[in-house]
C-alpha cells in the first residue's frame, strides 16, 4: 500500500520547498493507531515553521501539518476500528495515512462534521486555554489579527465569558462586516493613534502578530493590563518589556508538555460543545494534489474562507 504526503526537506517559502511525495506505507507499529485521513486545514502554525522561524525545534525533513480528522483503520484494540479521531502528536497530518500514539487520539462525537472536526484542535484549544488562564469577565479586551481563526474564537468566547468590550485590529477592510456582525469594535491596523488610545484603556490583549504592533501596544498599555503573545504572524520579534508591563508568552506545545493525558483529553468535552455554537468561516476544500491552490487561498488578503485539504 502506498502513502502520499507533503514534505519540506529544506527551509524556505512553502510554495517553493514543499514536495508531494509517494512512498510505500511503513509497517504498522504496535501501540499506535493507523488513521486514514479525511481532512486537514491550512493554518499559520503549519506554514511558519517551514520558513525556518522555529528552526530551534522544528526542522526538515518533515511532513507538514499539525491537525486534521480521519478514521482509524488499524489498531491493537478492535474498539478503535472505524472511529473518527483527531490523530495528534504523531507525524504530520498533510498525508493520506497517519500513525499516532493511541493515548493522543481524540475521539470525535458523531454530531461534529468532518470539516469542523478537522480544525478542532490548534486554534480552539489555544483560545480556550488562554481564556481559562487569563479570564476576561468584566474586562475590556483587544485581539490582533482579528480576521484570523484563533482571534475570531477568542473574541466570541471572550464576549461569552463576560467581557464588556472586545476590540479587534484588522488589516483588510474585507473583514469589517464579519467583525461588526460579531459585535467586535474594529480598529484599522494602520491607525496607530487609535490603537495607542485603545491600548491605554483595555485590560487584556491577545496578540498573534508581534513586531511593531506588539511594541506599539506595549508602549501604551496601563500598568494593570496583561498582554499575551501567542504568535508572530508579522514574522518579526519584539522586546516583551513594555513601559509598564512585560508581555507573557503562550504556546500550546508548552502547555501540553506538562499536562497529564487524561486532563488534556478532558478539555475536548468542553470544546466540542463550544465549537457547535461558534461562528467560523466556511471551508473551501481542495484535493491534496491541489495544495498550491489551497495555499493561494490562504494568502488572499481579507480571506473569508478556510482552506481544507481533502486527503
Secondary structure as GFF3:
##gff-version 3
##sequence-region A 1 311
A	DSSP	beta_strand	2	8	.	.	.	ID=ss1
A	DSSP	alpha_helix	14	17	.	.	.	ID=ss2
A	DSSP	beta_strand	18	24	.	.	.	ID=ss3
A	DSSP	beta_strand	32	41	.	.	.	ID=ss4
A	DSSP	alpha_helix	44	47	.	.	.	ID=ss5
A	DSSP	three_ten_helix	48	51	.	.	.	ID=ss6
A	DSSP	beta_strand	62	63	.	.	.	ID=ss7
A	DSSP	beta_strand	69	74	.	.	.	ID=ss8
A	DSSP	three_ten_helix	78	80	.	.	.	ID=ss9
A	DSSP	beta_strand	84	87	.	.	.	ID=ss10
A	DSSP	beta_strand	97	101	.	.	.	ID=ss11
A	DSSP	three_ten_helix	102	104	.	.	.	ID=ss12
A	DSSP	beta_strand	105	107	.	.	.	ID=ss13
A	DSSP	alpha_helix	114	117	.	.	.	ID=ss14
A	DSSP	alpha_helix	122	133	.	.	.	ID=ss15
A	DSSP	beta_strand	140	143	.	.	.	ID=ss16
A	DSSP	alpha_helix	149	161	.	.	.	ID=ss17
A	DSSP	beta_strand	165	170	.	.	.	ID=ss18
A	DSSP	three_ten_helix	173	175	.	.	.	ID=ss19
A	DSSP	alpha_helix	176	181	.	.	.	ID=ss20
A	DSSP	beta_strand	185	188	.	.	.	ID=ss21
A	DSSP	alpha_helix	192	201	.	.	.	ID=ss22
A	DSSP	beta_strand	204	207	.	.	.	ID=ss23
A	DSSP	alpha_helix	211	220	.	.	.	ID=ss24
A	DSSP	beta_strand	226	229	.	.	.	ID=ss25
A	DSSP	beta_strand	248	249	.	.	.	ID=ss26
A	DSSP	alpha_helix	252	257	.	.	.	ID=ss27
A	DSSP	alpha_helix	261	276	.	.	.	ID=ss28
A	DSSP	beta_strand	282	287	.	.	.	ID=ss29
A	DSSP	three_ten_helix	288	290	.	.	.	ID=ss30
A	DSSP	alpha_helix	291	299	.	.	.	ID=ss31
A	DSSP	beta_strand	305	310	.	.	.	ID=ss32
###
